[in-house]
Amino acid sequence: MVGGGPTGLMLAAELRLHGVHVVVLEKLTEPTEQSRGRGLHARSVEMLDQRGLLDRFLAVSEKFQVGGLFGGVVKPWPDRLDTAHPYGLATPQPVTERLLNERALELGADIRRGCEVAGLSQDEDGVSVELADGTHLRSRYLVGCDGGRSVVRKRLGVGFPGEPAKVETLLGDMEVTEDPATIAAVVAEVRKTQLRFGAIPERDGVYRIIVPADKLAEDRTTAPTLAEFKQQLRAFAGTDFGVHSPRWLSRFGDATRQAERYRVGRVLLAGDAAHIHPPTGGQGLNLGVQDAFNLGWKLAAEVGGWAPEGLLDSYHAERHPVGARVLDNTRAQITLLGTDPGATALRELFSELMDFEEVNRYVTGIITAVGVRYDFGEGHELLGRRMRDVQLKQGRLYELMHGGRGLLLDRTGRLSVEGWADRVDHVVDVSEELDAPAALLRPDGHVAWVGEDQQDLLSRLPKWFGAATG
Ligand SMILES: Cc1cc2nc3c(=O)[nH]c(=O)nc-3n(C[C@H](O)[C@H](O)[C@H](O)COP(=O)(O)OP(=O)(O)OC[C@H]3O[C@@H](n4cnc5c(N)ncnc54)[C@H](O)[C@@H]3O)c2cc1C
C-alpha cells in the first residue's frame, strides 16, 4: 500500500485478516493532527461492527443523528432506515487514523513511516517501487491509497477527468477572543446567505473556522496565513472574532474528479487517489474505507490463489459507479449551496421535499451509503445490497463476521458449503428479521445469493469463492 491514511490503513487490516503480508509506505514521519474528516456515516459504522472495532470508536466518539444532510438542508433522522446502526459517529480524522493504525499493527501490518514513493513499474510477476531516497522495493501487488494528488495514479498514467476547482474555502482551527454568544449570532446571520461560512466550537476554546477564500490559490499545497483568515472573516462577517493562535490552517477546493480505471494490471487505486470531490455531506473518508472493504478480501483471494476469474476486476466494476454517484451528489449539493436567488429557491423546494419521510430516507441512504447496491443481476431485493445486522439465536450476525470470511446464513438447515468451508462459514440459525430462507454473504457483507436450493447455491459459490476444494 502506498499511503497510510484511512483507506490504506483499513485495507492493510483487511488484508492481514487473511494472512497477506502487507507493507504500508507512508511519507509522513508522524501522523497528522489535521482533522479533515469529522465523521463516520452509518455504513462505515456497520463495517466497524462487522470487524469487532465499533466499541473502540464508540469509546471516543459522540453519536449523531442528522438525517437528510444534503446541500445545507438538515432534517431529523428518517424512520426505518435499513440499518441496525441508525446514527453516525463524530470522530475526528486523526482519531479514526489512530484507531485504524492500531488495528492494522495488531494484525501484523508492516507500517513504514518516512517512506515516500517516487516511482513504480510493473511486469507480469509484480510491482517495483522506487522511494524518494532511491531505494527500491518489490511486491506482488500495489494499491495507491496516496490521496488526491496520488503519485501512483499519475505514474500509471490513469486519466482523472472531471472539473477543476472553481471556488476555494479556508479551513482552520484557532482560538478567538470574541464571546461565544456573539459568534453564534454572527454566524447565524452570515449563513442566511453564505453556507460556506462557519465558526464551530471545538475542544479547549478552539474554534473551527470556515470561510470562503478570496480567490483560488496559485499553489494549493501552501497553507493559507492567519492574515488571510482575518481578511476574509471581516469581508463576510464584518469582524474577525479576534482569531489567534492557529493550530492548523488549510484550504480546500471543489474540484470533482474520478480515476478512469481503478486497476491497471497489478496496481489498484482506492480512496482519494481514485476520487476527489468537495467535502459536502462528509463522505470522502467513508467512501475510501468502503473502497478498502470491497477490495481487501478480493485482493487477499488473488494473493491466496483462490480468486475466481474476474473477482479482482469486480472491484472497479462495483466501486467506480458508487464513486461516480457520490461525485454527482456532491455536484448537486454544491448547486444547492449557491448564493444566487435560483439556488436559494431550489434549496427551499428541496427542503420541503425532504419533509416527505420517504425522500428523507432515500437521501439519507445515499449520504450514509446504506443504500448502496451492487449490480449482481436480477433477483431478490437483498441481492447486491449489504445485509443489515440481524439478531440471531446465537448472537448478532455482525458478531459472526469478525474474521472477514464469507457466510451462509441458513434458516432451512438443509444447505451445505462443503468444498468451500475453508472460505465460507455456515450458520444455521433463525432470525425473525431475515425475510429469506437463506442468504450467502460476501466478506464485505453484501448479499451474493438468496434462496433455498442447494444446486442453485452450488452454482453461485464459485463465482465469488472460487473452486471447491477437497
Ligand atoms: C475540509 C475537509 C473536510 C472533510 N470532511 C470529511 C468528513 O466529514 N467526512 C468524510 O468522510 N470525509 C471528509 N473529508 C474527506 C477526507 O478527509 C478524505 O476523503 C480522506 O482523508 C481520504 O482518505 P485517504 O486515505 O484516501 O487519503 P488521505 O487521507 O489523503 O491519505 C493519503 C496518505 O498517503 C500519504 N502519501 C501521499 N503521497 C505519498 C507518497 N508518494 N508516498 C507515500 N505516502 C504518500 C499521505 O501522507 C497520506 O497520509 C474532508 C476533507 C476536507 C478537505
The ligand as an SDF file (V2000), in Angstrom:
LIG
                    3D

 53 58  0  0  0  0  0  0  0  0999 V2000
  -12.2010   20.2120    4.7870 C   0  0  0  0  0  0  0  0  0  0  0  0
  -12.4450   18.7580    4.6290 C   0  0  0  0  0  0  0  0  0  0  0  0
  -13.4270   18.1580    5.3920 C   0  0  0  0  0  0  0  0  0  0  0  0
  -13.6920   16.8240    5.2140 C   0  0  0  0  0  0  0  0  0  0  0  0
  -14.6820   16.2540    5.9510 N   0  0  0  0  0  0  0  0  0  0  0  0
  -14.9660   14.9580    5.7770 C   0  0  0  0  0  0  0  0  0  0  0  0
  -15.9670   14.3090    6.5790 C   0  0  0  0  0  0  0  0  0  0  0  0
  -16.5890   14.9060    7.4550 O   0  0  0  0  0  0  0  0  0  0  0  0
  -16.2120   13.0080    6.3600 N   0  0  0  0  0  0  0  0  0  0  0  0
  -15.5230   12.3130    5.4150 C   0  0  0  0  0  0  0  0  0  0  0  0
  -15.8210   11.1320    5.2220 O   0  0  0  0  0  0  0  0  0  0  0  0
  -14.5330   12.8710    4.6830 N   0  0  0  0  0  0  0  0  0  0  0  0
  -14.2520   14.1650    4.8450 C   0  0  0  0  0  0  0  0  0  0  0  0
  -13.2510   14.7300    4.1220 N   0  0  0  0  0  0  0  0  0  0  0  0
  -12.5140   13.9210    3.1520 C   0  0  0  0  0  0  0  0  0  0  0  0
  -11.4310   13.0650    3.8150 C   0  0  0  0  0  0  0  0  0  0  0  0
  -10.5380   13.8530    4.5590 O   0  0  0  0  0  0  0  0  0  0  0  0
  -10.6660   12.2980    2.7310 C   0  0  0  0  0  0  0  0  0  0  0  0
  -11.5850   11.7500    1.8240 O   0  0  0  0  0  0  0  0  0  0  0  0
   -9.8260   11.1710    3.3470 C   0  0  0  0  0  0  0  0  0  0  0  0
   -8.7330   11.7000    4.0700 O   0  0  0  0  0  0  0  0  0  0  0  0
   -9.3020   10.2330    2.2570 C   0  0  0  0  0  0  0  0  0  0  0  0
   -8.5280    9.2380    2.8480 O   0  0  0  0  0  0  0  0  0  0  0  0
   -7.3870    8.5150    2.0160 P   0  0  0  0  0  0  0  0  0  0  0  0
   -6.7400    7.5620    2.9620 O   0  0  0  0  0  0  0  0  0  0  0  0
   -7.9400    8.0050    0.7520 O   0  0  0  0  0  0  0  0  0  0  0  0
   -6.3730    9.6860    1.6080 O   0  0  0  0  0  0  0  0  0  0  0  0
   -5.5190   10.6420    2.5610 P   0  0  0  0  0  0  0  0  0  0  0  0
   -6.2150   10.8470    3.8640 O   0  0  0  0  0  0  0  0  0  0  0  0
   -5.1670   11.8220    1.7430 O   0  0  0  0  0  0  0  0  0  0  0  0
   -4.2210    9.7950    2.8790 O   0  0  0  0  0  0  0  0  0  0  0  0
   -3.2170    9.6180    1.9130 C   0  0  0  0  0  0  0  0  0  0  0  0
   -1.9300    9.2900    2.6370 C   0  0  0  0  0  0  0  0  0  0  0  0
   -0.9460    8.9950    1.6540 O   0  0  0  0  0  0  0  0  0  0  0  0
    0.2630    9.6290    2.0220 C   0  0  0  0  0  0  0  0  0  0  0  0
    1.0170    9.8410    0.7780 N   0  0  0  0  0  0  0  0  0  0  0  0
    0.7310   10.6990   -0.2190 C   0  0  0  0  0  0  0  0  0  0  0  0
    1.6340   10.5920   -1.2130 N   0  0  0  0  0  0  0  0  0  0  0  0
    2.5130    9.6400   -0.8290 C   0  0  0  0  0  0  0  0  0  0  0  0
    3.6720    9.0840   -1.4400 C   0  0  0  0  0  0  0  0  0  0  0  0
    4.1010    9.4730   -2.6320 N   0  0  0  0  0  0  0  0  0  0  0  0
    4.3360    8.1190   -0.7680 N   0  0  0  0  0  0  0  0  0  0  0  0
    3.9030    7.6940    0.4510 C   0  0  0  0  0  0  0  0  0  0  0  0
    2.8230    8.1950    1.0770 N   0  0  0  0  0  0  0  0  0  0  0  0
    2.1220    9.1470    0.4380 C   0  0  0  0  0  0  0  0  0  0  0  0
   -0.1770   10.9170    2.6950 C   0  0  0  0  0  0  0  0  0  0  0  0
    0.8180   11.4270    3.5470 O   0  0  0  0  0  0  0  0  0  0  0  0
   -1.4050   10.4460    3.4530 C   0  0  0  0  0  0  0  0  0  0  0  0
   -1.1070   10.0050    4.7510 O   0  0  0  0  0  0  0  0  0  0  0  0
  -12.9520   16.0720    4.2780 C   0  0  0  0  0  0  0  0  0  0  0  0
  -11.9370   16.6650    3.5470 C   0  0  0  0  0  0  0  0  0  0  0  0
  -11.6890   18.0080    3.7030 C   0  0  0  0  0  0  0  0  0  0  0  0
  -10.6080   18.6630    2.8890 C   0  0  0  0  0  0  0  0  0  0  0  0
  1  2  1  0
  2  3  1  0
  2 52  2  0
  3  4  2  0
  4  5  1  0
  4 50  1  0
  5  6  2  0
  6  7  1  0
  6 13  1  0
  7  8  2  0
  7  9  1  0
  9 10  1  0
 10 11  2  0
 10 12  1  0
 12 13  2  0
 13 14  1  0
 14 15  1  0
 14 50  1  0
 15 16  1  0
 16 17  1  0
 16 18  1  0
 18 19  1  0
 18 20  1  0
 20 21  1  0
 20 22  1  0
 22 23  1  0
 23 24  1  0
 24 25  2  0
 24 26  1  0
 24 27  1  0
 27 28  1  0
 28 29  2  0
 28 30  1  0
 28 31  1  0
 31 32  1  0
 32 33  1  0
 33 34  1  0
 33 48  1  0
 34 35  1  0
 35 36  1  0
 35 46  1  0
 36 37  1  0
 36 45  1  0
 37 38  2  0
 38 39  1  0
 39 40  1  0
 39 45  2  0
 40 41  1  0
 40 42  2  0
 42 43  1  0
 43 44  2  0
 44 45  1  0
 46 47  1  0
 46 48  1  0
 48 49  1  0
 50 51  2  0
 51 52  1  0
 52 53  1  0
M  END
$$$$
